[in-house]
Structure formats: structure tokens, C-alpha cells
């Protein structure tokens, strides 16, 4: 008999994301913003729970009669945060011809309003500001560095009133407006190399961020960059058979699909159900999902009696853990041991590493997720080793030069990078000891300082050095197309974080904390103390993880989880700090030279 999922709410809302960065002024031009003194009073939840998609609403106003150039431009910029009725209010600031041709769905530019330079005369207005990022029509975020926005709005008179005749091709948003008015949704695609789902973030206007837009985005497929690492199981031509994905009062989202999906096997139907269900878990109003074709329910293997499914049926498609109290390991005085969570008592492990000395201590350590074995880099940084707890010896796996701190990935493989001068290459050994080739040609001329493979093993986050800069970059992991073994790591993309926060100008370390978020150690200058920051996989967001002051963080160790943060931080003075979720960093050890975290 087929096992069926019980008809109960097992939904995960872990991927709901609401970020608020530095609050630069909403208005761009000095003196052009007016705070309304009349209008309805809206109740806001004290808890800050806004349903996952809605910030504090500021209703845009149409242009008043006799509006000055700066007021026309400020009103237009503010109204671009409101997509109601096809950006009706924003179009009222445009000439008749411009209102007809302006396409707000063509993308967006995001700029730094804190250093914006208005260009205003009696009959014209423009804007010059540093450019932070762009959004393409699909809502994909791309950080931009070293570029400036320069706009001339082409003010002209129409029926006696000033109106904009040359609007930008899409939306123009300050950083604050973007964070307030847009909502990020993780769309989940199927990995080409593993059994996991791979998320891709899209950013949508909050009021247009609905289950319908999410499913339509999923049916469109992954971006060109991610398509090398992930794919869509939906048959070509699949679409919604109606114009909406309704959600009933019990939280069931009904996804009406076209008949192409009837050709799928049971395994493929289960896969697309997993993609959709995980993607809709962003929305707190959705607890379960039902699929239909022509009004008839689609049978999903393992579904409940009412043909609904939730993320609980597809937990195997996520590599994330739910470990609230992980084990914390530190290397102290040449010995590796576990630190008790509350007492801070250090207990050396049995075997080689627990009884070692400073002279034989490894330069880098990594523990697999269950704590069953360790990957080590020896003190000269020339040998990658594997050590089983309790063993008196460690097994050499591979050799190189300048080996970086290793990582044990989700599949049990051990990764490190050999770095020589300005050239880097991966060294990867599988769980059974076989060497795995990772072709990463773009690293042949780059010096990597730190790296972290995503829990779904579709991306690699890197800290790359170039002259005096230390920046974040991303590689995708995709299968080779010929008959050779191994994988390809390519598509190197630099994510400039200092465009949103100058405190993230120089990076020291990086680690994954969830399927879509990273923790980085960053500093403003070489003389500034390092601090941990949380950022999204596409470089959007960027918030300090704290409070934390008076210390210089140099490294982090993370254990990706479905909700919250599992992380340790190492300071330059040898302190190991544990992050107590949503609260604080607490010292758990001193005199440490390395650390690791596992279940």
C-alpha cells in the first residue's frame, strides 16, 4: 500500500524573507518629500509580522496643481513603489505619450539616495546618484559597482502642468524604497547533479508578490546562469490553466496546470510538486498545495487523502538541518575537543587530535554534519587528511600548496583549494576516497582566500583577493557534458557588498547559513575590526549579525539550517563566540586557533 502524507499542516515558512537595510530618506531631492497630515489610520502589528509581503504602506499621491519640478520628480519616484492598477499614480506624473510607452515591468535600477545629487532648475529636474544594483524583468538582482545613475526627466508642460516626458525605461528605486516595497521569493528548481532542490531568489513588488506570480516564475524556469546547475521538470509549454492560484480559508493553494503535466511519470509529478510546494512555502497564508488539470485533482505519490501536499512530504529534497543545539568543537593548545554549551567546559576528543600538541595541530579543520569524521589540513598546508574520532592516525587524501581550511560537504566529500601565488584549484576527495575532478578554469588566475560550498552543492561562495581588494564571488556547480567524470565550477560572478554598506568593503571569510543566505566576515578597512554580516545568495540585503562590539572577528563556522542561524565566530584574540539566535554572541572558549560545528 502506498504511504500517504497525513492531512495535517506541516508547512515550513523558513524561507520568508523581510530585510531592511540602512534607512536613507525616502525622498531623493532635498525638500521634495512631504509628510501627509491627513488620511486613514492603519493599524500595524506590534510584532512586526506583516504577512511576509507588506511593509509600512505609504500611499502615493497624484501630482497637485502647479507642482514644482522637484515635487513632480519626487512624486514620480515615490509612486514607483506602488504597482496598483499598472502604476496608475506614477503614470499621472508623465505626459500622455510617456505614460502610454513607459514600461515599469522592464526592470529596475536601485541607487544610493544618501549621496544622491539632484539637478533642479526652474523648468527641469534630473538625478545623479551611485548605482547599487539592477533588477531584470524577472526580478533577478545584480549588484553593480563603480557605476553612477544619471537621469534627465525631460520636464515639459502639458495642459499647463509640468510633466515628465522622458522617464527611465523601468523603475528607479532608492535602496530604502526597494527594501520597503519589494519582497524576495525563493523559487526552487531541480539540481542537475544532486537530489536536492536549488533555490533562486526573485524580487517582486510586495503587492504583486503572490502565489500566482511565484508559480508563473517557476514555470518560466531558472535564470541562464543557474540553468547550468538546475533545471525545471515541468514539460515545455506547461502553464497555468487559469489566471490565478487561489488560496482558500484553510490555507490550501490550488495550482491549476495545463495538460502537459499528464505526460509525467509518478516520480516527475512528485518532483514538480516538490518544486511548487517549496516555492509557495514563502507565503505564510499557504499551508498545503493541491494540483489540478481540467478541474480534476492530480495524483501526487504520497499525498494526503484530499490530494494535498506540504513541504513535510518533500524534506528529502532539502539538505538543511533542524539542529537547535549543535555540537561545538574547538582546537585549543593543539588539541581538538568539544565545548559544553552552558558551562564552557572543554573536553578533548579521544584519539590523535584530542591528544595532539601545538606542533602537530592542523592548520584547518572541518567536521562533517553528523560529527562522524573530520577533514584536516596539516600545519604546512600541504596535505588534506581525514580523521575518524578515536583513531590514532589520520589518513592522507591529497596534497597541494597553500591549502585552505577544508569543508566536508553534504554528500560526505572533502573539499579544499590549493593556492599558489595568484592561481587556485580545487582538491576534492569523495566519501569513499576517490578523487573528484572539479574544473574551475576561472580560478587559474585568481587567489582565493576562503570558500564555502552551498548545502545543495549547486553553488560555491568564494572570497577572492585582487590586489588589495577582498570580495565575494559565486561559482555554479554543473555536470560535465562529455564522458569525463567530475563537475565544472564556472560562471564566476562578483557580488560587490560595499555598494550597500561600506562596512563590507573587505571580506575575510564566508559560510552558508541556509539555502539562500550566507554569513560573511567583513570590515571597512584593513585596520577596522571584522564583524559578521548576513547577506542573500544574490548579494541583496546585508545586515550585521549582532550585537557585537569590542572584538575582531576573523573567521566563522556555520551549519546551514532551515530556520535561524547556527554559527560560531573566531576572533583574532582566540575567542570562540556562539550566536544565540536572534539574541547575542556569547563567548564559549578562549585560546582557540580553529573551530567547527556539527550535529
LODO-212501 format. One record per residue (C-alpha): residue in three letters; x, y, z. Coordinates in pm, whole numbers, always signed. Example, Ala and Ser with C-alpha at 12.3 -4.5 7.8 and 13.67 -1.06 7.14 Angstrom:
# LODO-212501
res,u,v,w
Ala,+1230,-450,+780
Ser,+1367,-106,+714
# end
This chain:
# LODO-212501
res,u,v,w
Unk,+0,+0,+0
Unk,+130,+346,-88
Unk,+227,+558,+210
Unk,+25,+877,+214
Unk,+106,+1201,+384
Unk,-127,+1274,+676
Unk,-367,+1560,+608
Unk,-224,+1797,+861
Unk,-42,+2128,+849
Unk,+330,+2063,+823
Unk,+421,+2374,+631
Unk,+760,+2545,+663
Unk,+779,+2921,+630
Unk,+1154,+2933,+687
Unk,+1229,+3098,+356
Unk,+1012,+3406,+417
Unk,+1249,+3698,+392
Unk,+1197,+4052,+510
Unk,+1506,+4270,+508
Unk,+1552,+4634,+595
Unk,+1886,+4797,+527
Unk,+2018,+5141,+612
Unk,+1721,+5376,+616
Unk,+1822,+5654,+385
Unk,+1548,+5908,+324
Unk,+1255,+5806,+111
Unk,+1270,+6125,-89
Unk,+1556,+6179,-329
Unk,+1559,+6550,-382
Unk,+1616,+6780,-92
Unk,+1296,+6939,+27
Unk,+1074,+6744,-208
Unk,+915,+6495,+32
Unk,+603,+6600,+219
Unk,+473,+6403,+513
Unk,+94,+6365,+483
Unk,-104,+6514,+769
Unk,-438,+6365,+668
Unk,-562,+6023,+564
Unk,-662,+5691,+714
Unk,-500,+5546,+1023
Unk,-365,+5194,+962
Unk,-307,+4954,+1246
Unk,+34,+4785,+1240
Unk,+108,+4468,+1433
Unk,+340,+4531,+1723
Unk,+522,+4211,+1643
Unk,+624,+4339,+1305
Unk,+451,+4046,+1132
Unk,+321,+4190,+811
Unk,+219,+3870,+643
Unk,+558,+3824,+480
Unk,+499,+4066,+194
Unk,+379,+4403,+314
Unk,+583,+4677,+475
Unk,+452,+5004,+611
Unk,+244,+5137,+325
Unk,+291,+5495,+208
Unk,+17,+5570,-41
Unk,+149,+5778,-329
Unk,-41,+6092,-420
Unk,-118,+6224,-769
Unk,+56,+6547,-872
Unk,-105,+6858,-722
Unk,-190,+7153,-943
Unk,+103,+7383,-1003
Unk,+360,+7132,-877
Unk,+723,+7246,-895
Unk,+989,+7045,-1084
Unk,+1131,+6889,-768
Unk,+786,+6792,-643
Unk,+694,+6631,-975
Unk,+1011,+6421,-977
Unk,+986,+6331,-607
Unk,+624,+6230,-651
Unk,+709,+6015,-952
Unk,+993,+5841,-767
Unk,+778,+5774,-463
Unk,+484,+5645,-669
Unk,+708,+5387,-836
Unk,+683,+5185,-513
Unk,+310,+5134,-574
Unk,+218,+4898,-861
Unk,-160,+4922,-819
Unk,-357,+4948,-1140
Unk,-46,+4922,-1353
Unk,+136,+5203,-1168
Unk,-157,+5436,-1235
Unk,-42,+5709,-994
Unk,+313,+5706,-1133
Unk,+179,+5749,-1487
Unk,-10,+6063,-1381
Unk,+329,+6235,-1346
Unk,+409,+6160,-1711
Unk,+299,+6320,-2033
Unk,+24,+6139,-2222
Unk,+272,+5986,-2467
Unk,+522,+5889,-2197
Unk,+250,+5733,-1981
Unk,+149,+5515,-2273
Unk,+501,+5388,-2355
Unk,+665,+5369,-2011
Unk,+720,+5006,-1910
Unk,+771,+4963,-1535
Unk,+792,+4585,-1582
Unk,+1109,+4610,-1789
Unk,+1330,+4608,-1479
Unk,+1464,+4849,-1221
Unk,+1772,+5033,-1103
Unk,+1847,+5072,-733
Unk,+2052,+5371,-622
Unk,+2209,+5518,-310
Unk,+1982,+5804,-201
Unk,+2214,+5909,+81
Unk,+2459,+6063,-168
Unk,+2214,+6149,-446
Unk,+2273,+6477,-625
Unk,+1957,+6649,-753
Unk,+1982,+6862,-1063
Unk,+1693,+7108,-1050
Unk,+1623,+7432,-1235
Unk,+1308,+7630,-1274
Unk,+1181,+7408,-1554
Unk,+1383,+7086,-1535
Unk,+1495,+6820,-1293
Unk,+1735,+6529,-1300
Unk,+1910,+6289,-1068
Unk,+2267,+6174,-1023
Unk,+2345,+5901,-771
Unk,+2569,+5597,-719
Unk,+2413,+5284,-864
Unk,+2378,+4992,-622
Unk,+2211,+4718,-826
Unk,+1977,+4635,-1110
Unk,+1672,+4412,-1137
Unk,+1592,+4242,-1465
Unk,+1229,+4189,-1580
Unk,+1217,+3856,-1395
Unk,+1323,+4022,-1068
Unk,+1678,+3889,-1057
Unk,+1910,+4111,-852
Unk,+2259,+4202,-974
Unk,+2491,+4423,-763
Unk,+2668,+4696,-957
Unk,+2996,+4857,-856
Unk,+3163,+5174,-973
Unk,+2869,+5299,-1181
Unk,+2653,+5607,-1145
Unk,+2295,+5680,-1235
Unk,+2236,+5997,-1436
Unk,+1880,+6086,-1535
Unk,+1718,+6380,-1707
Unk,+1344,+6356,-1666
Unk,+1270,+6589,-1957
Unk,+1011,+6806,-1786
Unk,+763,+6971,-2018
Unk,+426,+7142,-1982
Unk,+109,+6962,-2079
Unk,-224,+7140,-2023
Unk,-37,+7396,-1818
Unk,+119,+7147,-1575
Unk,+476,+7017,-1557
Unk,+500,+6653,-1657
Unk,+787,+6408,-1723
Unk,+841,+6341,-2093
Unk,+1147,+6113,-2078
Unk,+1102,+5869,-1791
Unk,+1358,+5592,-1732
Unk,+1292,+5266,-1913
Unk,+1183,+5092,-1591
Unk,+1162,+5162,-1219
Unk,+1404,+5384,-1029
Unk,+1421,+5291,-661
Unk,+1624,+5413,-369
Unk,+1774,+5139,-157
Unk,+1521,+5208,+117
Unk,+1229,+5207,-127
Unk,+1344,+4875,-270
Unk,+1373,+4713,+72
Unk,+1036,+4852,+181
Unk,+835,+4789,-134
Unk,+980,+4463,-270
Unk,+957,+4109,-142
Unk,+1202,+3831,-224
Unk,+1072,+3487,-314
Unk,+1280,+3170,-340
Unk,+1184,+2967,-646
Unk,+1302,+2607,-625
Unk,+1441,+2416,-922
Unk,+1580,+2064,-959
Unk,+1956,+2015,-926
Unk,+2137,+1862,-1222
Unk,+2399,+1698,-1002
Unk,+2219,+1609,-677
Unk,+1876,+1505,-550
Unk,+1816,+1842,-386
Unk,+1612,+2143,-490
Unk,+1808,+2457,-571
Unk,+1662,+2799,-483
Unk,+1684,+3114,-691
Unk,+1575,+3447,-544
Unk,+1348,+3681,-737
Unk,+1244,+4021,-608
Unk,+889,+4133,-678
Unk,+681,+4437,-581
Unk,+530,+4340,-245
Unk,+173,+4385,-359
Unk,+238,+4178,-673
Unk,+421,+3904,-483
Unk,+158,+3631,-482
Unk,+140,+3253,-523
Unk,+31,+3317,-881
Unk,+338,+3520,-972
Unk,+561,+3267,-794
Unk,+422,+2971,-989
Unk,+443,+3164,-1317
Unk,+807,+3244,-1239
Unk,+872,+2879,-1162
Unk,+717,+2770,-1493
Unk,+946,+3015,-1676
Unk,+1246,+2822,-1543
Unk,+1578,+2917,-1383
Unk,+1793,+3205,-1499
Unk,+2053,+3149,-1769
Unk,+2324,+3145,-1502
Unk,+2154,+2892,-1278
Unk,+2030,+2678,-1568
Unk,+2377,+2525,-1586
Unk,+2326,+2385,-1235
Unk,+1949,+2335,-1211
Unk,+1654,+2265,-1436
Unk,+1277,+2264,-1447
Unk,+1098,+1928,-1453
Unk,+781,+2084,-1596
Unk,+725,+1982,-1960
Unk,+786,+2253,-2219
Unk,+472,+2459,-2267
Unk,+327,+2396,-1922
Unk,+132,+2697,-1794
Unk,-142,+2785,-1551
Unk,-480,+2696,-1698
Unk,-643,+2991,-1521
Unk,-524,+3336,-1427
Unk,-474,+3272,-1056
Unk,-354,+3031,-789
Unk,-630,+3073,-529
Unk,-570,+3007,-160
Unk,-875,+2904,+39
Unk,-952,+2987,+401
Unk,-786,+2667,+523
Unk,-455,+2759,+356
Unk,-478,+2525,+57
Unk,-333,+2673,-263
Unk,-487,+2523,-576
Unk,-244,+2517,-870
Unk,-434,+2465,-1199
Unk,-193,+2333,-1460
Unk,-228,+2269,-1833
Unk,-250,+1916,-1971
Unk,+123,+1886,-2046
Unk,+179,+1754,-1692
Unk,-39,+1447,-1760
Unk,+254,+1301,-1956
Unk,+475,+1292,-1646
Unk,+568,+981,-1453
Unk,+488,+943,-1084
Unk,+846,+1043,-995
Unk,+828,+1352,-1216
Unk,+492,+1457,-1071
Unk,+640,+1426,-726
Unk,+936,+1637,-833
Unk,+725,+1923,-972
Unk,+505,+1907,-663
Unk,+817,+1949,-451
Unk,+933,+2246,-658
Unk,+599,+2424,-629
Unk,+537,+2341,-264
Unk,+878,+2463,-150
Unk,+841,+2777,-363
Unk,+499,+2854,-213
Unk,+626,+2796,+142
Unk,+744,+3158,+127
Unk,+383,+3269,+163
Unk,+250,+3238,+520
Unk,-108,+3205,+400
Unk,-21,+2879,+219
Unk,-7,+2564,+432
Unk,-79,+2296,+171
Unk,-95,+2265,-208
Unk,-330,+2083,-444
Unk,-268,+2039,-817
Unk,-542,+2015,-1078
Unk,-570,+1963,-1454
Unk,-901,+2049,-1615
Unk,-1063,+2069,-1273
Unk,-953,+1719,-1171
Unk,-701,+1663,-894
Unk,-354,+1547,-998
Unk,-239,+1243,-801
Unk,+94,+1309,-629
Unk,+261,+999,-481
Unk,+240,+1018,-102
Unk,-21,+1296,-95
Unk,-286,+1315,+174
Unk,-635,+1172,+128
Unk,-756,+1509,-2
Unk,-473,+1512,-262
Unk,-289,+1797,-86
Unk,+80,+1807,-7
Unk,+308,+2018,+212
Unk,+682,+2058,+245
Unk,+678,+1777,+501
Unk,+640,+1529,+214
Unk,+949,+1666,+42
Unk,+1200,+1701,+325
Unk,+1442,+1476,+135
Unk,+1462,+1744,-133
Unk,+1618,+1986,+118
Unk,+1970,+1941,+256
Unk,+1900,+2163,+555
Unk,+1908,+2051,+915
Unk,+1698,+2147,+1215
Unk,+1966,+2147,+1485
Unk,+1891,+2397,+1758
Unk,+2172,+2278,+1986
Unk,+2465,+2174,+1766
Unk,+2792,+2036,+1893
Unk,+3068,+2295,+1914
Unk,+3428,+2189,+1857
Unk,+3742,+2397,+1905
Unk,+4113,+2342,+1853
Unk,+4289,+2462,+2165
Unk,+4654,+2421,+2262
Unk,+4695,+2170,+1982
Unk,+4404,+1954,+2099
Unk,+4060,+1920,+1946
Unk,+3769,+1898,+2184
Unk,+3404,+1968,+2242
Unk,+3282,+2269,+2437
Unk,+2978,+2228,+2658
Unk,+2709,+2477,+2564
Unk,+2635,+2625,+2905
Unk,+2939,+2553,+3121
Unk,+3202,+2611,+2852
Unk,+3396,+2307,+2973
Unk,+3646,+2185,+2714
Unk,+3656,+1805,+2670
Unk,+3930,+1673,+2438
Unk,+3825,+1408,+2187
Unk,+3967,+1059,+2203
Unk,+4243,+976,+1956
Unk,+4506,+1169,+1763
Unk,+4356,+1516,+1761
Unk,+4241,+1509,+2119
Unk,+4589,+1425,+2246
Unk,+4788,+1628,+1995
Unk,+5029,+1912,+2059
Unk,+5066,+2259,+1914
Unk,+5347,+2139,+1690
Unk,+5128,+1872,+1526
Unk,+4798,+2063,+1530
Unk,+4632,+2108,+1190
Unk,+4613,+2448,+1025
Unk,+4250,+2396,+925
Unk,+3970,+2165,+1032
Unk,+3621,+2078,+917
Unk,+3371,+1831,+1058
Unk,+3101,+1653,+867
Unk,+2743,+1733,+961
Unk,+2698,+1433,+1192
Unk,+3039,+1468,+1355
Unk,+3145,+1120,+1240
Unk,+3472,+1228,+1079
Unk,+3696,+1526,+1022
Unk,+3882,+1677,+727
Unk,+4217,+1831,+816
Unk,+4481,+2045,+653
Unk,+4822,+1994,+810
Unk,+5027,+2276,+952
Unk,+5243,+2329,+638
Unk,+4914,+2344,+442
Unk,+5031,+2076,+201
Unk,+4822,+1770,+288
Unk,+4449,+1709,+313
Unk,+4373,+1435,+565
Unk,+4072,+1250,+701
Unk,+4043,+1159,+1067
Unk,+3792,+936,+1244
Unk,+3723,+1026,+1604
Unk,+3920,+796,+1832
Unk,+4175,+698,+1567
Unk,+4545,+731,+1648
Unk,+4634,+832,+1292
Unk,+4486,+1043,+1013
Unk,+4457,+922,+653
Unk,+4621,+1139,+383
Unk,+4378,+1212,+98
Unk,+4559,+1454,-133
Unk,+4843,+1705,-149
Unk,+4875,+2061,-270
Unk,+5021,+2401,-183
Unk,+4875,+2662,+48
Unk,+4566,+2452,+119
Unk,+4268,+2643,+256
Unk,+4057,+2538,+552
Unk,+3868,+2231,+425
Unk,+3495,+2166,+407
Unk,+3302,+1843,+438
Unk,+3003,+1878,+206
Unk,+2654,+1735,+226
Unk,+2749,+1419,+37
Unk,+3049,+1349,+264
Unk,+3311,+1465,+15
Unk,+3609,+1665,+144
Unk,+3693,+1992,-35
Unk,+3985,+2229,-16
Unk,+4159,+2473,-251
Unk,+4528,+2475,-336
Unk,+4651,+2835,-368
Unk,+4983,+2932,-520
Unk,+5058,+3298,-598
Unk,+4755,+3418,-797
Unk,+4632,+3076,-903
Unk,+4384,+2849,-727
Unk,+4247,+2500,-794
Unk,+4005,+2270,-614
Unk,+4111,+1947,-449
Unk,+3811,+1722,-380
Unk,+3800,+1368,-245
Unk,+3477,+1167,-230
Unk,+3346,+988,+77
Unk,+3487,+657,-45
Unk,+3832,+809,-106
Unk,+3810,+862,-482
Unk,+3947,+1184,-630
Unk,+3677,+1406,-786
Unk,+3782,+1648,-1059
Unk,+3638,+1996,-1025
Unk,+3725,+2201,-1331
Unk,+3732,+2568,-1238
Unk,+3928,+2743,-1513
Unk,+3829,+3090,-1391
Unk,+4029,+3036,-1071
Unk,+4352,+2974,-1261
Unk,+4431,+3346,-1244
Unk,+4271,+3428,-909
Unk,+4376,+3395,-546
Unk,+4105,+3250,-324
Unk,+4117,+3327,+49
Unk,+3813,+3131,+167
Unk,+3529,+2928,+22
Unk,+3204,+2756,+115
Unk,+3001,+2508,-90
Unk,+2623,+2551,-64
Unk,+2429,+2277,+117
Unk,+2256,+2179,-211
Unk,+2601,+2163,-378
Unk,+2493,+2388,-665
Unk,+2698,+2698,-579
Unk,+3032,+2787,-425
Unk,+3077,+3115,-241
Unk,+3434,+3248,-252
Unk,+3639,+3526,-102
Unk,+3867,+3631,-387
Unk,+4165,+3863,-350
Unk,+4264,+4107,-622
Unk,+4541,+4349,-535
Unk,+4427,+4498,-202
Unk,+4059,+4408,-251
Unk,+3891,+4105,-93
Unk,+3549,+4046,-242
Unk,+3270,+3792,-252
Unk,+3220,+3586,-567
Unk,+2997,+3297,-668
Unk,+3053,+2990,-886
Unk,+2788,+2744,-1002
Unk,+2848,+2369,-999
Unk,+2728,+2189,-1310
Unk,+2784,+1848,-1466
Unk,+3032,+1796,-1745
Unk,+2882,+1748,-2091
Unk,+3137,+1496,-2221
Unk,+3211,+1147,-2096
Unk,+3463,+1256,-1833
Unk,+3388,+1240,-1463
Unk,+3366,+1517,-1210
Unk,+3192,+1854,-1229
Unk,+3254,+2202,-1365
Unk,+3258,+2511,-1143
Unk,+3216,+2817,-1365
Unk,+3010,+3130,-1423
Unk,+3218,+3333,-1175
Unk,+3010,+3632,-1064
Unk,+3137,+3900,-831
Unk,+2894,+4029,-569
Unk,+3002,+4373,-453
Unk,+2873,+4421,-100
Unk,+3029,+4760,-29
Unk,+2775,+4926,-257
Unk,+2512,+4875,+14
Unk,+2734,+4900,+322
Unk,+3089,+5036,+335
Unk,+3150,+4817,+640
Unk,+3158,+4523,+398
Unk,+3438,+4661,+181
Unk,+3689,+4385,+265
Unk,+3592,+4022,+324
Unk,+3778,+3763,+530
Unk,+3552,+3457,+541
Unk,+3220,+3313,+422
Unk,+2982,+3032,+520
Unk,+2630,+2921,+428
Unk,+2366,+2954,+700
Unk,+2064,+2845,+492
Unk,+1972,+2755,+135
Unk,+1956,+3122,+37
Unk,+2171,+3308,+292
Unk,+2537,+3349,+373
Unk,+2732,+3478,+667
Unk,+3044,+3675,+580
Unk,+3318,+3827,+792
Unk,+3381,+4177,+664
Unk,+3549,+4501,+760
Unk,+3553,+4858,+633
Unk,+3934,+4889,+609
Unk,+4234,+4673,+685
Unk,+4260,+4846,+1024
Unk,+3891,+4806,+1111
Unk,+3763,+4518,+1325
Unk,+3594,+4232,+1142
Unk,+3227,+4164,+1202
Unk,+2975,+3904,+1080
Unk,+2704,+4002,+831
Unk,+2413,+3809,+684
Unk,+2350,+3851,+312
Unk,+2135,+3684,+49
Unk,+2278,+3449,-210
Unk,+2244,+3717,-482
Unk,+2416,+3989,-277
Unk,+2095,+4167,-182
Unk,+2024,+4261,+174
Unk,+2314,+4286,+412
Unk,+2258,+4314,+786
Unk,+2501,+4298,+1074
Unk,+2458,+3984,+1285
Unk,+2487,+4105,+1638
Unk,+2503,+4294,+1856
Unk,+2880,+4251,+1863
Unk,+3146,+4505,+1956
Unk,+3494,+4525,+2101
Unk,+3625,+4219,+1917
Unk,+3786,+4148,+1582
Unk,+3615,+3852,+1414
Unk,+3842,+3675,+1165
Unk,+3651,+3357,+1075
Unk,+3313,+3188,+1100
Unk,+3196,+2827,+1108
Unk,+2835,+2765,+1007
Unk,+2588,+2478,+990
Unk,+2309,+2555,+740
Unk,+1963,+2504,+882
Unk,+1601,+2552,+777
Unk,+1535,+2836,+1020
Unk,+1750,+3051,+1242
Unk,+2129,+3056,+1249
Unk,+2386,+2801,+1366
Unk,+2721,+2979,+1372
Unk,+3047,+3014,+1560
Unk,+3286,+3308,+1523
Unk,+3659,+3313,+1593
Unk,+3827,+3637,+1697
Unk,+4184,+3742,+1640
Unk,+4244,+3701,+2013
Unk,+4135,+3335,+2007
Unk,+3784,+3373,+2146
Unk,+3515,+3144,+2008
Unk,+3172,+3304,+2009
Unk,+2843,+3120,+1963
Unk,+2549,+3302,+1809
Unk,+2238,+3263,+2020
Unk,+1969,+3307,+1760
Unk,+1803,+3650,+1748
Unk,+1979,+3748,+2066
Unk,+2356,+3778,+2103
Unk,+2704,+3634,+2059
Unk,+2834,+3455,+2369
Unk,+3195,+3354,+2442
Unk,+3223,+2977,+2481
Unk,+3601,+2932,+2460
Unk,+3929,+3122,+2465
Unk,+4276,+3042,+2338
Unk,+4141,+2871,+2027
Unk,+4306,+2855,+1685
Unk,+4024,+2683,+1491
Unk,+3665,+2568,+1539
Unk,+3391,+2353,+1387
Unk,+3018,+2299,+1431
Unk,+2815,+1980,+1370
Unk,+2502,+1799,+1479
# end
